[in-house]
Amino acid sequence: MRKSAGITTLQVALAFYLIVAGILGLMRSNAGELGQVIGLLNSLFNSSTITTIVIITLAIAELIAGVFLIVEFFSGEISLTSVILIIFIVLWIINIVLIDIIGLINGHYFSSTRSVLAYLSQLSRHLMILGAIIAVKQSSRYR
């Protein structure tokens, strides 16, 4: 079955996003959008070495997933991509819970119109990325 133009666009955007996030993660040694998840792990393990290993692992996984999504255009489905996308679905859900739900409870997002709009912008960006990962993952099942 052929992918729709929307799914193809989402796959390209997601691939570029993951590649850039992976490169930035390796360059800056941070987890970018998944920084809150890394902060939680850092507080659990209380070790910068473990945190650095997790950041590098996530960055490499982002690079691999992004490259595989691009390669899938030319060669067909790569099964490892599905596994990595499932991992990223779980990580994004954790990210949304930590930042957008727990952060909402602990934060001061409703102190001004600007802070409400910034919160809604962040939430919508996180939900769009999660939706893109899910849509691309599901579309690969139907090929």
WOKABEL-V966104 format. One record per helix or strand of 2 or more residues. SS is the DSSP state (A for helix, B for strand). FROM is the first residue (numbers start at 1). LEN is the number of residues. If there is no record, write none. Layout:
BEGIN
ss=SS from=FROM len=LEN
ss=SS from=FROM len=LEN
END
This chain:
BEGIN
ss=A from=5 len=24
ss=A from=32 len=14
ss=A from=48 len=28
ss=A from=79 len=28
ss=A from=113 len=29
END
